[in-house]
Amino acid sequence: MNKTKEIWIAGFALFSLFFGAGNLILPPSLGIKAGLDWWIVVLGFAITAVAIPILAIFAHAKLQGTLYDFGKKVSPVFSTVYCMLIYVISIAIPSPRTAAVTHEMTVQPFFETTPLFTSVIYFILVFIFAINRTRVIGLIGKFLTPIIVLILLIIIGIAIFGSPRTVNPSSFTTPFVDGLLEGYQTFDAIGGVVVGAVIIISLNYSSHTTFDAKRRLIRKAGLIAGSGLLLIYGGLILSGSLFSSTFAENASRTEVLSSLSTQTLGNLGTTFLSVLVALACFTTAVGIVTGTADYVKGICNNSKNAFIITAAIASIIGVIVGSYQVDLIITLAVPALMFLYPITIVLILLNIVPDKYASKFVFRAVVLVTFIFSITDFLGFIVPRESLTGIKSIIPLAEHSLGWVLPALLVFVFINLVVKKKTANE
């Protein structure tokens, strides 16, 4: 196969793995709140929803291992716990969210059924598809993503050239930070450390048997996927901004996406998009449940029973959490993301820098400091914010839920410039 063609195929495949239909509900709603500051919000959103996930792919290109390899320099115990948390959160939040999105966008507008009923039927099917490992999911995903992308590009194009041109003022006081933190909700950084391993395994069965050949292909494919994500996310944020005056102030995220598609494509286009989004959500849920069950199966001596039990538990959790509204699930996800995302980001960044700057000591120190200084961000969404005012006032950026950033950076620089230099002189 032609190398250029192979790179583009890998890029589109990677884009498909990142492209969760649930993520589509975030950018338009963000654009409505951003107003004229939409481009600043795009910059923040692009860091956590595009740049960091693609850097995770670059890290995989360097490591060419598994998710476990991302944290093994800290310690084997840490890496094992980290992997378990990644998979637990995946089946507890993004997987159930796909069921909630399906209900609100595809079922609720046409049928008078409860969210619980939809969630039960949805995850019964997810469980059946997961334990049978049917190829139908792969085939649907292969043809589904290009169609959804085409429809979204049409929506974005019509929004840009046919919007009311009455843009509401921004409701954000710090649009860049708000965009950056909303990017957490895409789960794309977590997706990057998970799906990167999938790409590595796939390439192990291809003609790219050498380390350098796989690294070059993965990096180029990552740039293609990242460009696609930036185009879609940025276009939807801009579209939400341009149509901001047409939405109710309390409109939910799914209502915003549905209304935006109706205003640009009409009722028929909205119905078509809703069905496609539901199918895309379903493939995402099956992928998460199957991936989690595979991980547990691997640590249980390839036990088939472990796979089935894990898939069943993941489906039951999906039924329970998926019966709630999408916006509530997103709200419930915030504390978990505030705890896990900073650690994931620093692991990604440490794994892409040259090894001479990322020793085991650097890994351990930076991850520990990140964990300590992200505690206030995590607690800020659990306990009353007033009780943390004192400590947040002395930690730079803590008021913006980014209190871990400067301490982690300073520790990284201090160890590499000061400690290493002192050790060398001795």
C-alpha positions as CSV (number, residue, x, y, z in Angstrom):
1,M,0.0,0.0,0.0
2,N,1.2,3.5,-0.8
3,K,2.7,5.1,2.4
4,T,0.9,8.4,2.0
5,K,-2.4,6.6,1.6
6,E,-1.6,4.4,4.7
7,I,-0.9,7.5,6.8
8,W,-4.2,9.1,5.8
9,I,-6.1,5.8,6.6
10,A,-4.4,5.6,10.0
11,G,-5.2,9.3,10.6
12,F,-8.9,8.8,9.9
13,A,-8.9,5.6,12.0
14,L,-7.4,7.5,14.9
15,F,-9.9,10.4,14.4
16,S,-12.7,7.9,14.5
17,L,-11.4,6.4,17.8
18,F,-11.3,9.9,19.4
19,F,-14.6,11.1,17.8
20,G,-17.2,10.3,20.4
21,A,-20.7,11.5,19.6
22,G,-21.2,12.6,23.2
23,N,-18.4,15.1,22.7
24,L,-20.5,16.9,20.0
25,I,-22.9,18.3,22.6
26,L,-20.1,20.2,24.4
27,P,-18.8,22.7,21.8
28,P,-22.0,24.4,20.6
29,S,-23.1,25.0,24.2
30,L,-19.7,26.4,25.0
31,G,-20.0,28.7,22.0
32,I,-23.3,30.1,23.2
33,K,-21.7,31.1,26.5
34,A,-18.6,32.4,24.8
35,G,-20.3,34.9,22.5
36,L,-17.7,37.2,20.8
37,D,-14.9,35.5,22.8
38,W,-15.5,32.2,21.0
39,W,-11.9,32.2,19.5
40,I,-10.4,32.5,23.0
41,V,-12.5,29.7,24.2
42,V,-11.4,27.6,21.2
43,L,-7.8,28.1,22.2
44,G,-8.4,26.8,25.7
45,F,-10.6,24.0,24.6
46,A,-8.1,22.9,21.9
47,I,-5.3,22.5,24.5
48,T,-7.2,19.9,26.6
49,A,-9.4,18.4,23.9
50,V,-7.0,18.3,20.9
51,A,-3.3,19.1,21.8
52,I,-3.0,17.0,24.9
53,P,-4.8,13.9,23.4
54,I,-2.6,14.1,20.3
55,L,0.5,14.4,22.5
56,A,-0.7,11.2,24.1
57,I,-0.5,9.6,20.7
58,F,3.0,11.0,20.2
59,A,3.9,9.5,23.6
60,H,2.6,6.1,22.5
61,A,4.7,6.5,19.3
62,K,7.7,6.8,21.6
63,L,6.8,4.1,24.1
64,Q,5.1,1.6,21.8
65,G,3.7,-0.2,24.8
66,T,0.5,-0.3,26.7
67,L,-1.4,2.0,29.1
68,Y,0.5,0.5,31.9
69,D,3.8,1.9,30.5
70,F,2.6,5.5,30.9
71,G,3.0,5.3,34.7
72,K,5.5,2.5,35.3
73,K,8.4,5.0,35.9
74,V,6.5,6.2,39.0
75,S,6.1,2.7,40.3
76,P,4.4,-0.6,39.2
77,V,1.8,-0.2,42.0
78,F,1.0,3.4,40.9
79,S,0.6,2.4,37.3
80,T,-1.7,-0.5,38.1
81,V,-3.9,1.7,40.3
82,Y,-3.9,4.4,37.6
83,C,-5.0,1.9,34.9
84,M,-7.8,0.7,37.1
85,L,-9.0,4.2,37.8
86,I,-9.0,5.0,34.1
87,Y,-11.2,2.1,33.2
88,V,-13.5,2.5,36.2
89,I,-14.1,6.1,35.4
90,S,-14.6,5.2,31.7
91,I,-17.4,2.8,32.5
92,A,-18.9,5.1,35.1
93,I,-19.1,8.3,33.1
94,P,-18.5,8.5,29.3
95,S,-20.1,5.1,28.6
96,P,-23.4,5.9,30.5
97,R,-23.3,9.4,29.0
98,T,-23.7,7.8,25.5
99,A,-27.0,6.3,26.6
100,A,-28.2,9.6,28.1
101,V,-27.3,11.4,24.9
102,T,-29.1,8.8,22.8
103,H,-32.3,9.1,24.9
104,E,-32.4,12.9,24.8
105,M,-31.5,13.3,21.1
106,T,-33.0,10.2,19.5
107,V,-35.7,8.6,21.7
108,Q,-37.3,11.4,23.8
109,P,-38.3,13.6,20.8
110,F,-40.3,10.7,19.2
111,F,-41.3,8.3,22.0
112,E,-42.8,8.8,25.4
113,T,-40.4,6.4,27.3
114,T,-38.4,7.0,30.5
115,P,-34.6,7.4,30.5
116,L,-34.4,4.3,32.6
117,F,-36.2,2.2,30.0
118,T,-34.0,3.5,27.2
119,S,-30.9,2.9,29.3
120,V,-31.9,-0.7,30.1
121,I,-32.5,-1.6,26.4
122,Y,-29.4,0.2,25.4
123,F,-27.0,-1.6,27.7
124,I,-28.6,-5.0,27.1
125,L,-27.6,-4.5,23.5
126,V,-24.2,-3.2,24.5
127,F,-23.6,-6.3,26.6
128,I,-24.7,-8.6,23.8
129,F,-22.5,-6.9,21.3
130,A,-19.5,-6.8,23.7
131,I,-19.5,-10.5,24.6
132,N,-20.0,-11.5,21.0
133,R,-17.4,-9.2,19.6
134,T,-19.4,-8.7,16.4
135,R,-17.8,-7.0,13.4
136,V,-21.0,-5.0,12.8
137,I,-19.7,-2.4,15.3
138,G,-16.5,-2.0,13.3
139,L,-18.3,-1.7,10.0
140,I,-20.8,0.8,11.4
141,G,-17.9,2.9,12.8
142,K,-16.0,2.8,9.5
143,F,-18.9,4.3,7.5
144,L,-20.6,6.2,10.2
145,T,-17.9,8.7,11.2
146,P,-17.4,10.1,7.6
147,I,-21.2,10.7,7.3
148,I,-21.4,12.5,10.7
149,V,-18.4,14.6,9.9
150,L,-19.9,15.6,6.5
151,I,-23.2,16.6,8.1
152,L,-21.3,18.6,10.8
153,L,-19.3,20.4,8.2
154,I,-22.6,21.3,6.4
155,I,-24.0,22.6,9.7
156,I,-20.9,24.7,10.4
157,G,-20.9,26.1,6.8
158,I,-24.5,27.1,6.9
159,A,-24.0,28.6,10.4
160,I,-21.1,30.7,9.2
161,F,-22.9,32.0,6.1
162,G,-26.5,32.0,7.3
163,S,-26.5,32.9,10.9
164,P,-28.6,35.7,12.5
165,R,-25.4,37.7,13.0
166,T,-26.7,38.7,16.5
167,V,-24.1,37.4,18.9
168,N,-24.7,37.6,22.7
169,P,-22.0,38.9,24.9
170,S,-19.8,36.4,26.6
171,S,-20.9,35.1,30.0
172,F,-17.4,33.9,30.9
173,T,-15.1,36.0,33.0
174,T,-12.1,33.9,32.0
175,P,-13.0,32.4,28.6
176,F,-9.6,30.8,28.0
177,V,-9.7,28.9,31.3
178,D,-13.4,28.0,30.9
179,G,-12.6,26.5,27.5
180,L,-9.6,24.7,28.8
181,L,-11.6,23.1,31.7
182,E,-14.6,22.2,29.5
183,G,-12.1,20.3,27.4
184,Y,-11.7,17.9,30.3
185,Q,-15.3,16.7,29.7
186,T,-14.4,15.3,26.3
187,F,-12.3,12.7,28.0
188,D,-10.0,12.9,25.0
189,A,-6.8,13.0,27.0
190,I,-7.9,9.8,28.8
191,G,-8.9,8.5,25.4
192,G,-5.5,9.3,24.0
193,V,-3.6,7.1,26.5
194,V,-6.1,4.3,25.9
195,V,-6.6,4.3,22.1
196,G,-3.0,4.9,21.4
197,A,-2.3,1.4,22.7
198,V,-5.0,0.1,20.3
199,I,-3.1,1.8,17.4
200,I,0.2,0.2,18.5
201,I,-1.4,-3.3,18.6
202,S,-3.0,-2.8,15.2
203,L,0.4,-1.7,13.6
204,N,2.1,-4.8,15.1
205,Y,0.1,-6.8,12.7
206,S,0.9,-4.6,9.7
207,S,3.9,-4.2,7.5
208,H,5.3,-1.6,9.8
209,T,7.4,-3.9,11.9
210,T,10.3,-1.5,12.7
211,F,10.1,0.8,15.7
212,D,11.0,3.9,13.7
213,A,8.5,3.1,10.9
214,K,5.6,2.8,13.4
215,R,6.7,6.0,15.2
216,R,6.7,8.1,12.0
217,L,3.3,6.7,10.9
218,I,1.7,7.3,14.3
219,R,3.0,10.9,14.6
220,K,1.7,11.8,11.1
221,A,-1.6,10.1,11.7
222,G,-1.9,12.0,15.0
223,L,-1.4,15.3,13.2
224,I,-4.2,14.4,10.8
225,A,-6.6,13.4,13.5
226,G,-5.8,16.5,15.6
227,S,-6.4,18.8,12.6
228,G,-9.8,17.1,12.1
229,L,-10.8,17.4,15.8
230,L,-9.7,21.1,15.8
231,L,-11.8,21.8,12.7
232,I,-14.9,20.2,14.1
233,Y,-14.6,21.5,17.6
234,G,-13.7,25.0,16.6
235,G,-16.5,25.1,13.9
236,L,-19.1,24.0,16.4
237,I,-18.0,26.5,19.0
238,L,-18.2,29.3,16.4
239,S,-21.6,28.0,15.2
240,G,-23.0,28.1,18.8
241,S,-21.6,31.6,19.1
242,L,-23.2,32.9,15.9
243,F,-26.6,31.4,16.8
244,S,-26.3,32.3,20.5
245,S,-29.3,34.8,20.3
246,T,-31.7,32.0,19.2
247,F,-31.3,29.8,22.2
248,A,-33.1,29.8,25.6
249,E,-30.8,30.8,28.5
250,N,-31.3,27.4,30.3
251,A,-31.2,25.2,27.2
252,S,-29.4,21.9,27.8
253,R,-26.4,20.7,25.8
254,T,-28.4,18.2,23.8
255,E,-31.2,20.7,23.1
256,V,-28.6,23.2,21.8
257,L,-27.1,20.6,19.3
258,S,-30.6,19.5,18.2
259,S,-31.8,23.1,17.8
260,L,-28.6,24.1,15.9
261,S,-29.0,21.2,13.4
262,T,-32.7,22.1,13.0
263,Q,-32.0,25.7,12.2
264,T,-29.4,24.8,9.6
265,L,-30.6,21.5,8.2
266,G,-34.3,21.5,9.0
267,N,-36.3,18.8,10.7
268,L,-35.3,15.9,8.4
269,G,-31.6,16.7,8.7
270,T,-32.0,16.8,12.5
271,T,-33.7,13.4,12.6
272,F,-31.0,11.9,10.4
273,L,-28.2,13.4,12.5
274,S,-29.9,12.1,15.7
275,V,-30.0,8.6,14.4
276,L,-26.4,8.7,13.4
277,V,-25.3,10.2,16.7
278,A,-27.2,7.4,18.5
279,L,-25.3,4.7,16.5
280,A,-22.0,6.5,17.1
281,C,-22.8,6.6,20.8
282,F,-23.5,2.9,20.8
283,T,-20.2,2.0,19.1
284,T,-18.4,4.1,21.7
285,A,-20.2,2.4,24.6
286,V,-19.4,-1.1,23.2
287,G,-15.8,-0.1,22.7
288,I,-15.4,1.2,26.3
289,V,-17.1,-1.9,27.8
290,T,-15.1,-4.3,25.7
291,G,-11.8,-2.5,26.4
292,T,-12.4,-2.6,30.1
293,A,-13.4,-6.2,30.1
294,D,-10.3,-7.0,28.0
295,Y,-8.1,-5.3,30.6
296,V,-9.6,-7.3,33.5
297,K,-9.4,-10.5,31.5
298,G,-5.7,-9.8,30.9
299,I,-4.9,-9.5,34.7
300,C,-7.1,-12.6,35.4
301,N,-5.0,-15.0,33.3
302,N,-7.2,-14.5,30.2
303,S,-10.3,-15.8,32.1
304,K,-13.4,-15.7,29.9
305,N,-15.6,-15.5,32.9
306,A,-13.7,-12.4,34.1
307,F,-14.5,-10.8,30.7
308,I,-18.2,-11.6,30.9
309,I,-18.6,-10.6,34.5
310,T,-16.8,-7.3,33.9
311,A,-18.9,-6.5,30.8
312,A,-22.0,-7.3,32.9
313,I,-21.0,-5.0,35.8
314,A,-20.0,-2.2,33.3
315,S,-23.5,-2.6,31.6
316,I,-25.3,-2.5,35.0
317,I,-23.4,0.7,36.0
318,G,-24.3,2.1,32.5
319,V,-28.0,1.4,33.1
320,I,-28.0,3.2,36.5
321,V,-25.9,6.3,35.5
322,G,-27.3,6.5,32.0
323,S,-30.8,6.9,33.3
324,Y,-29.9,10.4,34.5
325,Q,-29.9,13.6,32.3
326,V,-26.8,14.4,30.3
327,D,-26.1,17.7,32.0
328,L,-26.3,15.9,35.5
329,I,-23.8,13.2,34.4
330,I,-21.5,15.9,33.1
331,T,-21.7,17.7,36.5
332,L,-21.1,14.5,38.4
333,A,-18.0,13.9,36.2
334,V,-16.2,17.1,37.3
335,P,-14.7,15.9,40.6
336,A,-13.3,12.7,39.0
337,L,-11.9,14.7,36.1
338,M,-10.3,17.3,38.4
339,F,-8.6,14.4,40.2
340,L,-7.5,12.3,37.2
341,Y,-6.9,14.8,34.4
342,P,-4.0,16.7,35.8
343,I,-2.1,13.4,36.5
344,T,-2.9,12.1,33.0
345,I,-1.7,15.4,31.5
346,V,1.7,15.3,33.3
347,L,2.2,11.6,32.5
348,I,1.6,12.4,28.8
349,L,4.0,15.4,28.9
350,L,6.7,13.5,30.8
351,N,6.5,10.6,28.3
352,I,7.2,12.8,25.3
353,V,10.2,14.8,26.7
354,P,13.7,13.3,26.1
355,D,14.5,10.6,28.6
356,K,17.4,12.6,30.0
357,Y,14.9,15.1,31.4
358,A,12.4,12.4,32.6
359,S,14.1,10.1,35.0
360,K,12.2,8.0,37.5
361,F,12.9,10.6,40.2
362,V,11.4,13.4,37.9
363,F,8.4,11.2,37.2
364,R,7.8,10.5,40.9
365,A,8.3,14.1,42.1
366,V,6.2,15.8,39.4
367,V,3.3,13.3,39.7
368,L,3.4,13.6,43.5
369,V,3.3,17.4,43.4
370,T,0.6,17.4,40.8
371,F,-1.5,15.1,43.0
372,I,-1.0,17.2,46.1
373,F,-1.8,20.6,44.4
374,S,-4.8,19.2,42.5
375,I,-6.5,18.2,45.7
376,T,-7.9,21.7,46.2
377,D,-9.3,21.6,42.7
378,F,-10.9,18.2,43.4
379,L,-12.4,19.3,46.7
380,G,-13.6,22.5,45.2
381,F,-16.4,20.6,43.6
382,I,-17.3,18.5,46.6
383,V,-17.1,20.9,49.6
384,P,-18.3,24.5,49.8
385,R,-15.9,26.7,47.9
386,E,-15.8,29.2,50.8
387,S,-14.0,26.6,53.0
388,L,-11.1,26.5,50.5
389,T,-10.8,30.3,50.0
390,G,-7.8,30.6,52.3
391,I,-5.6,27.9,50.7
392,K,-6.6,28.8,47.2
393,S,-5.6,32.4,47.7
394,I,-2.0,31.3,48.2
395,I,-1.7,28.8,45.4
396,P,-1.2,30.5,41.9
397,L,-4.0,29.7,39.5
398,A,-5.9,27.7,42.1
399,E,-8.9,30.0,41.8
400,H,-9.1,28.8,38.2
401,S,-8.9,25.1,39.2
402,L,-5.3,24.9,37.8
403,G,-3.4,25.1,41.1
404,W,-1.2,22.1,40.0
405,V,0.3,23.7,36.9
406,L,3.0,26.0,38.2
407,P,4.1,23.7,41.1
408,A,4.5,20.7,38.7
409,L,6.4,22.9,36.2
410,L,8.7,24.4,38.9
411,V,9.5,20.9,40.3
412,F,10.3,19.6,36.8
413,V,12.6,22.6,36.1
414,F,14.2,22.6,39.6
415,I,15.2,18.9,39.4
416,N,16.5,19.1,35.9
417,L,18.4,22.4,36.3
418,V,19.4,22.6,40.0
419,V,19.5,19.1,41.4
420,K,21.2,17.5,38.4
421,K,23.7,20.3,38.1
422,K,24.5,20.0,41.9
423,T,24.9,16.2,41.6
424,A,27.2,16.6,38.5
425,N,29.4,19.0,40.4
426,E,29.8,16.7,43.3
